[in-house]
Amino acid sequence: MSSSAAPANPKLHSVSGTGRSHWYPYYAGYSPDFVADLISHLQLDSKSTVLDPWNGSGTTTSICSIKGVPSIGFDINPSMVVVSRARLVAAHTSASLEPLLQKILAVSKAMRRPKLASDPLCSWYTLTTARRLRSVESAIRSILVGGDTSSVVDVSNLSSLAAFYYVLLFRVTRRLAGKSTTNPTWIKVNAEDNRVSLTWEQIEFALSVELNDIGFYDDGSTEDGLQASAIVKVGDSRAQSLKDSSVDAVITSPPYCTRIDYAVATRVELAVLNYSNGSDFESLRRSMLGTTLSEAHSGQSEFRVGSFVSTLLEAIKKHPSKASAGYYYLTYNDYFNKLRRSICELGRVIRKGGSATFVVQDSHYKELHVDLALVVEQLFQDCGFRLEMKWDYPVLRSLRQINSGSRSHSGKWLPTESVLILRK
Ligand SMILES: C[S@@+](CC[C@H](N)C(=O)[O-])C[C@H]1O[C@@H](n2cnc3c(N)ncnc32)[C@H](O)[C@@H]1O
């Protein structure tokens, strides 16, 4: 890619298909080609360090690794950390995967586990089936992780091989959990008399089918494709465990302002990890950007007077429509405050002369245009960055349209996805 040519469209055009980027069909993911183009545009190499503070399904860390660029990825959602660690599994392990799956199944079936009265998976499955699926999870842990299998697994230290089997289990539990609603990011909980029951044979068959459907060779990877280290951990974008000025380039896409609840969207996967629907789940939701549950202490606006975001928040607060001054103002204020704190944190960890590449999409609140690209640009300017490049891509099918409840107010308007490069 030449220095001024636009990078590949960041939109991931299809969530189905084979290869690492399709192992876990993440509607929020961006395209591997986009990351590869950015690596070449920014002239990153084996001496650079790339950070993605919202790493999601791990496109940034996976492509950096394939291209020989060391990288670090954080995501606050443990299920996405599992997905991105799995994506780093070495291709030369592929011949061992089927025999290892058979071993996991044999151990699962022989396993004697305390007969718990319930399991997070009971939101979709009968108790007997949930116990079977839990035995598979415990077998993955006893063979590939070790330690105590009664607590929640420490995903930040999971090997990519163990993470790979977790992803197989994610795929099976999601696919067989029952019908989703019209919103494909959301799987409905099943009523008690409608919970899915699976025999051991059905579970074995489903896991084998998923393993067969997984293809290894895409994203430019070869037999020994993964070349650079990638560190992937659970982390909050607002407080990153990194030293000052330790990062050369950030390549990332934050959650958008479209009120898609990422924790709820991965509830099945979190249940596989043994996250109950209780307080842990609630606090995970509250700490995410884009959540519909704002954090209690985020009511105070901390934006520069006269900035686009401060004017927008005032306009939302004064909007005559129902709940604008209450729920909607708090939700937007929460989102922009978390974004501001995350960008400040990036200002701390990016070295002088380093860059931040952000993929963002605009949206509307009623008739008000939420120009997220402008918000990001101004928040970075407040931290001493300048805008170096900006490319716009019209979006033909967006999360806003998927999330049909938010369709009505902006009529025939189509959103724009923007790629911004900001330089410190
Ligand atoms: C748009 S997605 C990133 C997708 C990614 N580029 C990919 O290709 O899969 C944004 C991610 O931010 C994560 N996230 C939300 N709030 C966060 C926070 N406070 N800290 C870190 N990650 C967060 C979500 O879990 C989600 O996976």
The ligand as an ORCA input file, in Angstrom:
! r2SCAN-3c Opt
* xyz 0 1
  C     -15.706     -3.012     17.879
  S     -15.161     -4.295     18.931
  C     -13.525     -4.589     18.367
  C     -13.497     -5.602     17.233
  C     -12.117     -5.985     16.765
  N     -11.498     -4.915     15.988
  C     -12.185     -7.272     15.934
  O     -11.736     -7.273     14.775
  O     -12.759     -8.263     16.415
  C     -14.926     -3.472     20.445
  C     -14.504     -4.364     21.626
  O     -14.325     -3.514     22.753
  C     -14.551     -4.297     23.928
  N     -14.736     -3.377     25.073
  C     -15.841     -2.701     25.459
  N     -15.579     -1.937     26.530
  C     -14.258     -2.123     26.844
  C     -13.386     -1.592     27.843
  N     -13.801     -0.724     28.768
  N     -12.083     -1.987     27.818
  C     -11.625     -2.892     26.903
  N     -12.425     -3.450     25.953
  C     -13.720     -3.064     25.912
  C     -15.760     -5.132     23.559
  O     -15.817     -6.295     24.357
  C     -15.515     -5.417     22.056
  O     -14.954     -6.700     21.879
*
